[in-house]
Amino acid sequence: MKFLRENNFINNLTVSSEGPSWRLLTALRLMALPQTLYPQWKAVLLGQQVCEEREERSVRTVKTLCERILRDTHTALEKISLLLQCVCPSLTEQLHVVEALRQEERCILGNCLKAMELSAENNNHQTNCCHGNQIMLMRKTL
């Protein structure tokens, strides 16, 4: 964590409809490094996989975070729905704004999880293309 703080990797950790941000994945990859692999932190910053197991752990962590936030968002939307039924009209407009923001959050998180699943499927079904003496692996990255 000290390294992440000193190098400003704690801020701006986001997800979008296309998937987790580079900063978020990089921070999780760095956190997943065992002490024996700390010297390879520059490789992680350059987007290289240091260890398949650690890469999978980082992706699972992002999925878990998205799923937890998504559950919280569903719970909040249920509460807002109940509040809209029993609040005074002056609060209704404000609750509708909060509801719209939570719905957008739900959409972004859902799309992020779908994008990660598609990426995982593409990684599991890699296509080998032979060009002369080269073999190029075509795969979609996060």
Backbone as CSV, one residue per row, in Angstrom:
resi,resn,N_x,N_y,N_z,CA_x,CA_y,CA_z,C_x,C_y,C_z
1,MET,0.824,-1.196,0.000,0.000,0.000,0.000,0.869,1.261,0.000
2,LYS,1.992,1.205,0.682,2.869,2.358,0.731,3.316,2.748,-0.682
3,PHE,3.715,1.756,-1.465,4.146,2.000,-2.841,3.005,2.634,-3.645
4,LEU,1.786,2.115,-3.471,0.637,2.650,-4.204,0.363,4.101,-3.816
5,ARG,0.454,4.393,-2.526,0.241,5.775,-2.062,1.334,6.703,-2.582
6,GLU,2.584,6.267,-2.464,3.713,7.112,-2.884,3.697,7.400,-4.381
7,ASN,3.151,6.486,-5.171,3.113,6.651,-6.622,1.725,7.034,-7.137
8,ASN,0.876,7.505,-6.224,-0.442,8.050,-6.557,-1.336,7.045,-7.296
9,PHE,-1.322,5.787,-6.858,-2.188,4.781,-7.468,-3.435,4.504,-6.642
10,ILE,-3.663,5.269,-5.602,-4.833,5.062,-4.762,-6.017,5.892,-5.277
11,ASN,-5.746,6.923,-6.027,-6.793,7.825,-6.515,-7.296,7.410,-7.890
12,ASN,-8.542,7.813,-8.187,-9.135,7.641,-9.506,-9.197,6.177,-9.941
13,LEU,-9.624,5.318,-9.042,-9.806,3.901,-9.347,-11.258,3.716,-9.782
14,THR,-11.483,3.501,-11.068,-12.832,3.520,-11.612,-13.132,2.295,-12.468
15,VAL,-14.417,2.125,-12.742,-14.877,1.168,-13.743,-15.782,1.930,-14.703
16,SER,-15.882,1.414,-15.911,-16.793,1.996,-16.896,-17.565,0.857,-17.538
17,SER,-18.420,1.194,-18.476,-19.179,0.160,-19.185,-18.272,-0.772,-19.972
18,GLU,-17.057,-0.302,-20.298,-16.105,-1.125,-21.047,-15.267,-2.025,-20.139
19,GLY,-15.304,-1.787,-18.852,-14.536,-2.606,-17.917,-13.817,-1.744,-16.901
20,PRO,-12.967,-2.364,-16.093,-12.225,-1.612,-15.072,-11.162,-0.728,-15.711
21,SER,-10.850,0.364,-15.041,-9.821,1.277,-15.549,-8.437,0.635,-15.431
22,TRP,-7.532,1.141,-16.225,-6.151,0.665,-16.184,-5.576,0.877,-14.788
23,ARG,-5.867,2.022,-14.183,-5.347,2.335,-12.845,-5.836,1.327,-11.809
24,LEU,-7.120,0.980,-11.878,-7.671,0.018,-10.922,-7.013,-1.346,-11.087
25,LEU,-6.934,-1.819,-12.319,-6.302,-3.126,-12.549,-4.825,-3.112,-12.148
26,THR,-4.145,-2.036,-12.453,-2.727,-1.946,-12.099,-2.547,-1.939,-10.582
27,ALA,-3.379,-1.180,-9.879,-3.295,-1.141,-8.417,-3.539,-2.531,-7.828
28,LEU,-4.538,-3.244,-8.362,-4.826,-4.591,-7.852,-3.716,-5.575,-8.204
29,ARG,-3.151,-5.421,-9.390,-2.027,-6.292,-9.773,-0.831,-6.064,-8.852
30,LEU,-0.568,-4.804,-8.542,0.555,-4.490,-7.649,0.289,-5.017,-6.243
31,MET,-0.951,-4.898,-5.792,-1.293,-5.395,-4.458,-1.212,-6.921,-4.400
32,ALA,-1.432,-7.577,-5.524,-1.417,-9.040,-5.560,-0.008,-9.624,-5.629
33,LEU,0.978,-8.763,-5.896,2.353,-9.262,-6.010,2.873,-9.758,-4.661
34,PRO,3.402,-10.963,-4.621,4.063,-11.402,-3.392,5.407,-10.674,-3.269
35,GLN,5.943,-10.624,-2.085,7.203,-9.902,-1.856,8.320,-10.372,-2.779
36,THR,8.310,-11.643,-3.112,9.383,-12.166,-3.968,9.333,-11.570,-5.378
37,LEU,8.168,-11.048,-5.775,8.029,-10.469,-7.115,7.991,-8.938,-7.115
38,TYR,8.180,-8.300,-5.964,8.177,-6.827,-5.899,9.112,-6.174,-6.907
39,PRO,10.301,-6.737,-7.143,11.201,-6.089,-8.112,10.605,-5.994,-9.527
40,GLN,9.524,-6.724,-9.793,8.928,-6.702,-11.123,7.793,-5.677,-11.257
41,TRP,7.716,-4.721,-10.330,6.621,-3.763,-10.351,6.598,-2.943,-11.643
42,LYS,7.756,-2.664,-12.222,7.784,-1.897,-13.468,7.127,-2.677,-14.602
43,ALA,7.325,-3.976,-14.615,6.684,-4.810,-15.636,5.163,-4.735,-15.502
44,VAL,4.674,-4.694,-14.269,3.238,-4.576,-14.031,2.735,-3.234,-14.564
45,LEU,3.490,-2.175,-14.328,3.094,-0.854,-14.826,3.044,-0.814,-16.348
46,LEU,3.857,-1.633,-16.980,3.876,-1.688,-18.448,2.815,-2.638,-19.002
47,GLY,2.011,-3.227,-18.096,0.921,-4.082,-18.524,1.279,-5.537,-18.723
48,GLN,2.472,-5.934,-18.320,2.879,-7.319,-18.476,2.332,-8.165,-17.333
49,GLN,1.949,-9.386,-17.664,1.527,-10.320,-16.634,2.754,-10.904,-15.965
50,VAL,2.811,-10.793,-14.668,3.939,-11.344,-13.926,3.665,-12.803,-13.581
51,CYS,2.411,-13.094,-13.309,2.027,-14.441,-12.885,0.547,-14.638,-13.215
52,GLU,0.217,-15.723,-13.885,-1.170,-16.000,-14.287,-2.095,-16.061,-13.076
53,GLU,-1.635,-16.691,-12.006,-2.438,-16.808,-10.788,-2.755,-15.432,-10.205
54,ARG,-1.769,-14.547,-10.181,-1.974,-13.197,-9.636,-2.882,-12.371,-10.540
55,GLU,-2.777,-12.577,-11.836,-3.641,-11.880,-12.787,-5.098,-12.293,-12.567
56,GLU,-5.318,-13.580,-12.431,-6.672,-14.081,-12.181,-7.211,-13.546,-10.860
57,ARG,-6.352,-13.459,-9.870,-6.767,-12.924,-8.558,-7.194,-11.468,-8.690
58,SER,-6.459,-10.688,-9.454,-6.788,-9.278,-9.647,-8.132,-9.122,-10.349
59,VAL,-8.368,-9.924,-11.368,-9.634,-9.854,-12.104,-10.789,-10.299,-11.213
60,ARG,-10.584,-11.360,-10.426,-11.626,-11.806,-9.487,-11.943,-10.709,-8.472
61,THR,-10.930,-9.997,-8.031,-11.143,-8.920,-7.057,-12.009,-7.814,-7.659
62,VAL,-11.736,-7.441,-8.910,-12.554,-6.419,-9.578,-13.997,-6.901,-9.689
63,LYS,-14.179,-8.146,-10.094,-15.529,-8.689,-10.227,-16.252,-8.676,-8.886
64,THR,-15.552,-9.076,-7.834,-16.152,-9.098,-6.501,-16.549,-7.687,-6.065
65,LEU,-15.673,-6.719,-6.309,-15.994,-5.326,-5.965,-17.225,-4.846,-6.718
66,CYS,-17.269,-5.114,-8.018,-18.420,-4.695,-8.832,-19.702,-5.368,-8.347
67,GLU,-19.630,-6.650,-8.044,-20.812,-7.374,-7.576,-21.307,-6.831,-6.242
68,ARG,-20.394,-6.513,-5.340,-20.795,-5.962,-4.033,-21.434,-4.588,-4.187
69,ILE,-20.823,-3.746,-5.003,-21.388,-2.410,-5.222,-22.734,-2.527,-5.920
70,LEU,-22.856,-3.473,-6.838,-24.117,-3.690,-7.544,-25.213,-4.127,-6.576
71,ARG,-24.883,-5.013,-5.637,-25.865,-5.412,-4.612,-26.284,-4.211,-3.771
72,ASP,-25.318,-3.392,-3.368,-25.637,-2.191,-2.596,-26.534,-1.247,-3.397
73,THR,-26.275,-1.152,-4.687,-27.071,-0.284,-5.551,-28.501,-0.797,-5.658
74,HIS,-28.673,-2.107,-5.810,-30.019,-2.690,-5.858,-30.769,-2.418,-4.553
75,THR,-30.078,-2.573,-3.435,-30.696,-2.311,-2.131,-31.106,-0.848,-2.022
76,ALA,-30.239,0.053,-2.461,-30.548,1.485,-2.408,-31.750,1.811,-3.296
77,LEU,-31.815,1.206,-4.470,-32.949,1.459,-5.365,-34.260,0.954,-4.765
78,GLU,-34.218,-0.165,-4.069,-35.415,-0.664,-3.390,-35.862,0.304,-2.299
79,LYS,-34.913,0.826,-1.537,-35.242,1.794,-0.480,-35.801,3.078,-1.067
80,ILE,-35.214,3.528,-2.163,-35.699,4.749,-2.814,-37.129,4.542,-3.306
81,SER,-37.387,3.372,-3.868,-38.736,3.066,-4.351,-39.748,3.131,-3.210
82,LEU,-39.381,2.587,-2.053,-40.265,2.644,-0.888,-40.451,4.077,-0.403
83,LEU,-39.370,4.839,-0.388,-39.454,6.232,0.046,-40.334,7.066,-0.879
84,LEU,-40.265,6.796,-2.164,-41.064,7.555,-3.130,-42.561,7.363,-2.898
85,GLN,-42.927,6.257,-2.286,-44.340,5.987,-2.027,-44.876,6.747,-0.823
86,CYS,-43.990,7.206,0.049,-44.489,7.780,1.299,-43.893,9.137,1.676
87,VAL,-43.165,9.789,0.781,-42.574,11.075,1.145,-43.427,12.229,0.631
88,CYS,-43.174,13.374,1.200,-43.896,14.560,0.761,-43.429,14.958,-0.642
89,PRO,-44.283,15.605,-1.408,-43.965,15.952,-2.793,-42.687,16.783,-2.960
90,SER,-42.309,17.553,-1.963,-41.114,18.393,-2.096,-39.826,17.550,-2.169
91,LEU,-39.839,16.343,-1.637,-38.666,15.468,-1.677,-38.668,14.531,-2.886
92,THR,-39.800,14.429,-3.539,-39.923,13.496,-4.662,-38.925,13.797,-5.758
93,GLU,-38.774,15.049,-6.116,-37.849,15.415,-7.192,-36.408,15.029,-6.839
94,GLN,-36.024,15.291,-5.611,-34.667,14.950,-5.176,-34.455,13.438,-5.184
95,LEU,-35.451,12.689,-4.749,-35.344,11.232,-4.758,-35.258,10.694,-6.184
96,HIS,-35.962,11.328,-7.117,-35.885,10.890,-8.510,-34.477,11.120,-9.086
97,VAL,-33.833,12.205,-8.656,-32.452,12.459,-9.101,-31.524,11.373,-8.556
98,VAL,-31.659,11.074,-7.273,-30.837,10.029,-6.651,-31.120,8.682,-7.313
99,GLU,-32.384,8.413,-7.591,-32.767,7.165,-8.248,-32.128,7.063,-9.641
100,ALA,-32.138,8.149,-10.398,-31.543,8.149,-11.742,-30.037,7.890,-11.666
101,LEU,-29.373,8.494,-10.692,-27.939,8.268,-10.523,-27.648,6.811,-10.162
102,ARG,-28.446,6.252,-9.269,-28.265,4.852,-8.874,-28.559,3.906,-10.046
103,GLN,-29.545,4.247,-10.880,-29.839,3.422,-12.045,-28.683,3.460,-13.039
104,GLU,-28.091,4.632,-13.201,-26.928,4.748,-14.083,-25.759,3.929,-13.530
105,GLU,-25.551,3.999,-12.220,-24.502,3.211,-11.574,-24.740,1.719,-11.803
106,ARG,-25.986,1.283,-11.657,-26.339,-0.124,-11.877,-26.020,-0.541,-13.317
107,CYS,-26.355,0.314,-14.255,-26.102,0.037,-15.670,-24.596,-0.079,-15.942
108,ILE,-23.821,0.864,-15.424,-22.366,0.852,-15.631,-21.743,-0.403,-15.027
109,LEU,-22.119,-0.734,-13.802,-21.563,-1.917,-13.141,-21.956,-3.199,-13.869
110,GLY,-23.211,-3.283,-14.293,-23.662,-4.458,-15.031,-22.911,-4.625,-16.341
111,ASN,-22.729,-3.505,-17.066,-21.999,-3.560,-18.334,-20.522,-3.882,-18.119
112,CYS,-19.949,-3.379,-17.038,-18.555,-3.682,-16.715,-18.386,-5.179,-16.482
113,LEU,-19.294,-5.774,-15.705,-19.223,-7.212,-15.447,-19.386,-8.009,-16.739
114,LYS,-20.304,-7.579,-17.614,-20.486,-8.259,-18.905,-19.221,-8.152,-19.749
115,ALA,-18.617,-6.966,-19.777,-17.389,-6.770,-20.558,-16.272,-7.662,-20.036
116,MET,-16.191,-7.804,-18.715,-15.160,-8.659,-18.135,-15.421,-10.130,-18.462
117,GLU,-16.685,-10.533,-18.462,-17.022,-11.915,-18.822,-16.676,-12.184,-20.280
118,LEU,-17.013,-11.239,-21.164,-16.676,-11.402,-22.582,-15.169,-11.487,-22.779
119,SER,-14.445,-10.653,-22.055,-12.993,-10.666,-22.154,-12.437,-12.003,-21.670
120,ALA,-12.993,-12.518,-20.585,-12.544,-13.808,-20.052,-12.842,-14.927,-21.052
121,GLU,-14.018,-14.863,-21.684,-14.359,-15.870,-22.691,-13.397,-15.793,-23.868
122,ASN,-13.092,-14.577,-24.306,-12.159,-14.400,-25.423,-10.773,-14.906,-25.061
123,ASN,-10.363,-14.706,-23.812,-9.055,-15.190,-23.369,-9.031,-16.712,-23.295
124,ASN,-10.162,-17.314,-22.965,-10.237,-18.773,-22.883,-10.309,-19.422,-24.260
125,HIS,-10.786,-18.678,-25.254,-10.915,-19.195,-26.615,-9.993,-18.422,-27.542
126,GLN,-8.706,-18.431,-27.245,-7.738,-17.694,-28.049,-7.644,-18.326,-29.434
127,THR,-7.465,-17.451,-30.408,-7.339,-17.916,-31.780,-5.890,-17.814,-32.204
128,ASN,-5.343,-18.895,-32.692,-3.982,-18.886,-33.212,-4.028,-18.614,-34.706
129,CYS,-3.265,-17.636,-35.168,-3.189,-17.321,-36.589,-1.744,-17.494,-37.028
130,CYS,-1.536,-18.358,-37.987,-0.178,-18.616,-38.462,0.135,-17.700,-39.637
131,HIS,1.258,-17.020,-39.549,1.747,-16.168,-40.627,3.212,-16.502,-40.828
132,GLY,3.517,-17.380,-41.792,4.905,-17.777,-42.002,5.405,-18.522,-40.788
133,ASN,6.491,-18.024,-40.216,7.082,-18.669,-39.053,6.577,-18.088,-37.734
134,GLN,5.678,-17.107,-37.793,5.180,-16.489,-36.575,3.829,-17.060,-36.196
135,ILE,3.591,-17.141,-34.917,2.261,-17.466,-34.411,1.826,-16.266,-33.588
136,MET,0.740,-15.654,-34.015,0.246,-14.476,-33.319,-1.006,-14.883,-32.550
137,LEU,-1.035,-14.608,-31.260,-2.218,-14.871,-30.452,-3.106,-13.645,-30.507
138,MET,-4.308,-13.830,-30.983,-5.264,-12.727,-31.011,-6.147,-12.860,-29.793
139,ARG,-6.176,-11.837,-28.964,-7.038,-11.862,-27.795,-7.400,-10.460,-27.390
140,LYS,-8.581,-10.325,-26.873,-9.048,-9.042,-26.385,-8.521,-8.870,-24.975
141,THR,-8.009,-7.682,-24.680,-7.503,-7.418,-23.334,-8.496,-6.551,-22.598
142,LEU,-8.368,-6.533,-21.238,-9.258,-5.710,-20.418,-8.978,-4.251,-20.626
